Amino acid sequence: MVERVSTRGEENDSRTSADASVSVRALERGLQLIKCFSTRHPSWRIADLARAVNLHKATARRLVKTLESEDFLSLDPLTGEYQLGPALMPIAYLVRSHGQLVRIAHPYLEQLAAETQETVGLSVWTGDGVMHVDHVQTTHFFKPELVPGTVSTIYGTTHSKILLAYGPEERISKLTFGTDGPTLAPDRLTRLHEELERVRLSGIAWDVEERLKGVCAVGVPIRDSSGEVVASLSVVVPTERFGLAQREYIAARAKAIAAAISAKLGFSGERAAEP
């Protein structure tokens, strides 16, 4: 009988397979750590995590530090406890109930971006503020930084105006208003209500360099089958391309696209009672 001699290639394949197995096991353990975080237990110390998933503390520390380096976990230096990190926000957004809205709206966002040659965005209201859920970037050099899953609590964007104008009064308390902060003086609150009333009457929100110098936007509402405004559609434009004729064209096309999306969501044209 001739003894079979392993080749260098087979040794390399065996080593590669073993390395892959170790990597998969490390991934499994890392996911087990992430699954420990919940609304009931939003923060953990490394020692507690190690006990929860039955790992040696040194192994748990190594995994936690890796997850922290990739922003999947973040450390609170005051408490020494870890919380879920910002890298998970876009992932969490994908599994929320807005997925169907995005699937329906996205082709229309592409159409509006092609017609206007500008960046188009879609946002919804969450319990924490205005959340950006989808966008199509312009082909021009100017490209606003938009990240799906990002939540904003700053008033002044067209999304914030639309979602306040067509939402309940208590939403106002969730946002901040520049130097006024979260609490508005009576005269400022009156001006805000007047602005929101103009948005409701026209069906359009404007941002003319209110938030950022050199950046303007047009926003319009999107309704569902009940007539409720469930999202805001915006077109973001640099100031130099936001002359009177351009803004009128963009506003008209945005309203038409929003109406088409609303129809796809079941809106028949008869509006629900305004807030």
Buried (B, 14 or more C-beta within 10 A) or exposed (E): EEEEEEEEEEEEEEEEEEEEEEEEEBEEBBEBBBEEBEEEEEBBBBEBBBEBBEBEEEEBBBBBEBBBEEEBBBBEEEEEBBEBBEEBBEEEBEEBEBEEBBEEBBEBBEBBBEBBEBBBBBBBBBEEBBBBBBBBBBEEEBEBEBEBBBBBEEBBBBBBBBBBBBBEEEBBEBBBBEEEEEEBEEEEBEEBBEBBEBBBEEBBBBBEEBBBEEBBBBBBBBBBEEBBBBBBBBBBBBEEBBEEEBBEBBBEBBBBBBBBBBEBBEBEEEEBEEB
